[in-house]
Amino acid sequence: MKTYNYLIVGQGLAGTVLAYTLLKRNQSVFVIDDGYKTSASQVAAGIFNPITGMRMVKTWKADLLFPFLQNFYTDFESFLNTHFFFQKPIYRPFESIAQQNHVLGQSAEKSFSNFMNLENNDEHYKPFVFNEFGGVEIKNGGYIDVGKMLAYFRDFLVKENLFLATPFDEDKINAEGEIKDLKIRAEKIIFCRGFKDRESKFWSYLPFKAVKGEVLTGKFESTENLDFEQIINRQGWVLPLENSIYKVGSTYEWDKLDSEITEKAKSDILEKTHQLIRPHFKASKQEAGIRPATADRFPLMGLHKIYPNIGIFNGLGTKGVSIAPYFANHFADYLIENKALDKEVSIARCS
Ligand SMILES: Cc1cc2nc3c(=O)[nH]c(=O)nc-3n(C[C@H](O)[C@H](O)[C@H](O)COP(=O)(O)OP(=O)(O)OC[C@H]3O[C@@H](n4cnc5c(N)ncnc54)[C@H](O)[C@@H]3O)c2cc1C
């Protein structure tokens, strides 16, 4: 029976970022995933954006998360010897004069100027974006090709004999941390199964509030005057990939949590896109996934109060790409160095 410091269950964004963080800190790690059967990460656009919401406010802990993610993903790219981290400005056309006044007012504050380009670039966007009230470019944004990052990390793990593609059955863990049938023992087993952890006998008490989302991939029908590399965001978003292919999204559905794509979501996304970009969008692919969000919108991490060899790193919600690197490191501080967890993110808040 082989023994590891950590068994990570689920190789989505959470499991991947945590496993790499632990490996970098000289911990032995083994990872299990069921073949991305219920993966939100495979559907995610992977956008990281420091200024969000109707009121265009700095996202939670942006001053900590954004410098951290930049170092993390750059280092992870060089470790995996590939490119999946794309830094891009995000153009946010205003919805009204009131919003324009509000944003331009707050942008003078120093803490915002790190994240906003105050030069007026509206004319550049006018040929393809509906920006009658002007807009602002957000700095330090971009996207991660999450599918590629996961695939490369999985290849690395497979080569190192640190990965098993199989469904994990939590009933097969015994008190010594052994997993019957798999011939693996781990000092700690960390659950990173996304929204599926809602169904776990260990974690069903946590305040998950999963939310389904759908995205479209395709092309704009007229490519004349349409040559933009920036992400465009207002209610919906448009993400340029390669070869004039774009991803557009997304939707939020709390009631019907299945993985089916729907005509309703397609027409909602097309509507948002057509209010944002002048040329017509033609979708060639539609995908759905379930975000592991929480009722208080904070992530979930910690060790089980009755079974301290079992833990969770989850609740990344709608912003997993921004949140995962900093908080995987924070969780590793707790696991390895016994440092206290931030109360906002610790599962102790949920008891
Ligand atoms: C439409 C959509 C768009 C999104 N866009 C963005 C975005 O632009 N930016 C952003 O930051 N976030 C975005 N997100 C959110 C992002 O996807 C999540 O925050 C993140 O991917 C969650 O990662 P996770 O590892 O916790 O969960 P998951 O990605 O769901 O990973 C869990 C893994 O565990 C596996 N698993 C489950 N049960 C078992 C089992 N019993 N045994 C073995 N394996 C198991 C699953 O198959 C999966 O591979 C989006 C999500 C959706 C749905």
PDBQT file of the ligand as one rigid body, heavy atoms in Angstrom, charges set to zero:
ROOT
HETATM    1  C1  LIG A 401     -20.780  28.380 -17.811  1.00  0.00    +0.000 C 
HETATM    2  C2  LIG A 401     -19.697  28.623 -16.823  1.00  0.00    +0.000 A 
HETATM    3  C3  LIG A 401     -18.813  29.668 -17.038  1.00  0.00    +0.000 A 
HETATM    4  C4  LIG A 401     -17.814  29.938 -16.111  1.00  0.00    +0.000 A 
HETATM    5  N1  LIG A 401     -16.942  30.940 -16.367  1.00  0.00    +0.000 NA
HETATM    6  C5  LIG A 401     -15.966  31.233 -15.470  1.00  0.00    +0.000 A 
HETATM    7  C6  LIG A 401     -15.043  32.262 -15.719  1.00  0.00    +0.000 A 
HETATM    8  O1  LIG A 401     -15.070  32.903 -16.774  1.00  0.00    +0.000 OA
HETATM    9  N2  LIG A 401     -14.109  32.540 -14.768  1.00  0.00    +0.000 N 
HETATM   10  C7  LIG A 401     -14.027  31.818 -13.591  1.00  0.00    +0.000 A 
HETATM   11  O2  LIG A 401     -13.163  32.111 -12.763  1.00  0.00    +0.000 OA
HETATM   12  N3  LIG A 401     -14.903  30.808 -13.336  1.00  0.00    +0.000 NA
HETATM   13  C8  LIG A 401     -15.851  30.510 -14.239  1.00  0.00    +0.000 A 
HETATM   14  N4  LIG A 401     -16.745  29.497 -13.980  1.00  0.00    +0.000 N 
HETATM   15  C9  LIG A 401     -16.684  28.850 -12.643  1.00  0.00    +0.000 C 
HETATM   16  C10 LIG A 401     -15.602  27.774 -12.603  1.00  0.00    +0.000 C 
HETATM   17  O3  LIG A 401     -15.921  26.816 -13.558  1.00  0.00    +0.000 OA
HETATM   18  C11 LIG A 401     -15.531  27.166 -11.217  1.00  0.00    +0.000 C 
HETATM   19  O4  LIG A 401     -15.246  28.143 -10.231  1.00  0.00    +0.000 OA
HETATM   20  C12 LIG A 401     -14.442  26.088 -11.124  1.00  0.00    +0.000 C 
HETATM   21  O5  LIG A 401     -14.242  25.447 -12.334  1.00  0.00    +0.000 OA
HETATM   22  C13 LIG A 401     -14.777  25.075 -10.062  1.00  0.00    +0.000 C 
HETATM   23  O6  LIG A 401     -13.762  24.114 -10.054  1.00  0.00    +0.000 OA
HETATM   24  P1  LIG A 401     -13.846  22.826  -9.136  1.00  0.00    +0.000 P 
HETATM   25  O7  LIG A 401     -12.566  22.102  -9.317  1.00  0.00    +0.000 OA
HETATM   26  O8  LIG A 401     -14.248  23.210  -7.760  1.00  0.00    +0.000 OA
HETATM   27  O9  LIG A 401     -15.071  21.971  -9.706  1.00  0.00    +0.000 OA
HETATM   28  P2  LIG A 401     -15.155  21.096 -11.043  1.00  0.00    +0.000 P 
HETATM   29  O10 LIG A 401     -14.539  21.803 -12.175  1.00  0.00    +0.000 OA
HETATM   30  O11 LIG A 401     -16.583  20.698 -11.185  1.00  0.00    +0.000 OA
HETATM   31  O12 LIG A 401     -14.243  19.841 -10.758  1.00  0.00    +0.000 OA
HETATM   32  C14 LIG A 401     -14.642  18.745  -9.966  1.00  0.00    +0.000 C 
HETATM   33  C15 LIG A 401     -14.048  17.485 -10.560  1.00  0.00    +0.000 C 
HETATM   34  O13 LIG A 401     -14.340  16.384  -9.699  1.00  0.00    +0.000 OA
HETATM   35  C16 LIG A 401     -14.801  15.294 -10.501  1.00  0.00    +0.000 C 
HETATM   36  N5  LIG A 401     -15.612  14.411  -9.652  1.00  0.00    +0.000 N 
HETATM   37  C17 LIG A 401     -16.863  14.646  -9.161  1.00  0.00    +0.000 A 
HETATM   38  N6  LIG A 401     -17.268  13.590  -8.432  1.00  0.00    +0.000 NA
HETATM   39  C18 LIG A 401     -16.260  12.681  -8.476  1.00  0.00    +0.000 A 
HETATM   40  C19 LIG A 401     -16.062  11.372  -7.921  1.00  0.00    +0.000 A 
HETATM   41  N7  LIG A 401     -16.996  10.776  -7.144  1.00  0.00    +0.000 N 
HETATM   42  N8  LIG A 401     -14.913  10.712  -8.173  1.00  0.00    +0.000 NA
HETATM   43  C20 LIG A 401     -13.936  11.295  -8.919  1.00  0.00    +0.000 A 
HETATM   44  N9  LIG A 401     -14.066  12.520  -9.465  1.00  0.00    +0.000 NA
HETATM   45  C21 LIG A 401     -15.204  13.200  -9.244  1.00  0.00    +0.000 A 
HETATM   46  C22 LIG A 401     -15.584  15.980 -11.612  1.00  0.00    +0.000 C 
HETATM   47  O14 LIG A 401     -15.819  15.155 -12.734  1.00  0.00    +0.000 OA
HETATM   48  C23 LIG A 401     -14.646  17.154 -11.923  1.00  0.00    +0.000 C 
HETATM   49  O15 LIG A 401     -13.634  16.799 -12.835  1.00  0.00    +0.000 OA
HETATM   50  C24 LIG A 401     -17.709  29.151 -14.919  1.00  0.00    +0.000 A 
HETATM   51  C25 LIG A 401     -18.560  28.069 -14.734  1.00  0.00    +0.000 A 
HETATM   52  C26 LIG A 401     -19.554  27.807 -15.669  1.00  0.00    +0.000 A 
HETATM   53  C27 LIG A 401     -20.454  26.628 -15.450  1.00  0.00    +0.000 C 
ENDROOT
TORSDOF 0
